[in-house]
Amino acid sequence: MSEMLILTLVTIAGLFLGVCFFGSLWWTIRRGLTSKRPALLFIGSLLLRTSITLTSFYFIANGDLARLLMCLLGFIIGRFIMVRLVGLPITTPLAKETGYAP
């Protein structure tokens, strides 16, 4: 395969990883608000998301710096996509009263 095609596929894989990582972070935060054990949920989610992402980066990069950087670029683009899809954070009346709301 040509190098350009490989880097494109690696970027798409990074994009997928970013959307999955930040999508599951959003899901965790939504579930954590109503969970009986939010600390366990947050720590478990953090460990799972991070280990899957780092392992995927390791295997996708395969020791090549260009692949690693393109995967990271896709990951960051995935973050921007998720921020755009999810929207602004939810503000509560308490946050508005204390002045901490955006």
C-alpha positions in Angstrom: 0.0 0.0 0.0 1.1 3.5 -0.6 2.3 5.6 2.4 -0.5 8.2 1.8 -3.2 5.6 1.9 -1.8 4.1 5.1 -1.6 7.6 6.8 -5.2 8.3 5.7 -6.4 5.0 7.2 -4.4 5.7 10.4 -6.1 9.2 10.6 -9.5 7.6 10.2 -8.7 5.1 12.9 -7.6 8.0 15.2 -10.9 9.8 14.4 -12.8 6.7 15.4 -10.8 6.4 18.6 -11.5 10.0 19.5 -15.2 9.7 18.9 -15.4 6.5 21.0 -13.2 8.0 23.8 -15.1 11.2 24.1 -18.4 9.7 23.5 -17.9 7.2 26.3 -16.7 10.1 28.5 -19.9 11.9 27.8 -21.9 8.8 28.5 -20.0 8.3 31.8 -20.7 11.8 32.9 -24.4 11.5 32.1 -24.7 8.2 34.0 -22.5 9.4 36.9 -25.0 12.1 37.8 -27.6 9.5 38.7 -25.4 6.6 39.8 -25.3 5.2 43.3 -21.6 4.7 43.1 -20.3 7.5 40.8 -16.6 7.2 41.9 -16.5 3.6 40.9 -18.1 4.4 37.5 -15.7 7.3 36.8 -12.6 5.4 37.8 -13.6 2.3 35.9 -14.5 4.2 32.8 -11.3 6.2 33.0 -9.2 3.0 33.2 -11.1 1.3 30.4 -11.1 4.2 28.0 -7.5 5.0 28.6 -6.2 1.5 28.3 -8.2 0.8 25.1 -7.0 4.1 23.5 -3.3 3.7 24.5 -3.2 0.1 23.3 -4.8 1.1 20.0 -2.4 3.9 19.5 0.5 1.5 20.2 -0.7 -1.1 17.6 -1.7 1.5 15.0 1.5 3.5 15.2 3.6 0.3 14.9 6.8 2.2 15.9 6.3 4.9 13.2 6.2 8.5 14.3 4.3 9.7 11.3 1.6 7.2 12.0 1.4 8.1 15.6 1.1 11.8 14.8 -1.6 11.2 12.2 -3.5 9.0 14.6 -3.3 11.7 17.2 -4.5 14.3 14.7 -7.5 12.1 14.0 -8.1 11.7 17.7 -8.2 15.4 18.2 -10.5 15.9 15.3 -12.8 13.3 16.9 -12.8 15.4 20.1 -14.0 18.4 18.1 -16.7 16.3 16.4 -18.0 15.1 19.8 -18.0 18.6 21.3 -20.0 19.8 18.3 -22.5 16.8 18.5 -23.0 17.0 22.2 -23.3 20.8 22.5 -22.8 23.1 25.4 -22.7 21.8 29.0 -25.8 21.8 31.0 -26.1 24.7 33.4 -28.1 24.4 36.6 -29.8 27.2 38.6 -27.2 26.7 41.4 -24.3 27.3 38.9 -26.0 30.5 37.7 -26.5 31.8 41.3 -22.9 31.2 42.3 -21.5 32.8 39.1 -19.7 29.7 37.8 -22.0 29.2 34.8 -20.6 30.2 31.4 
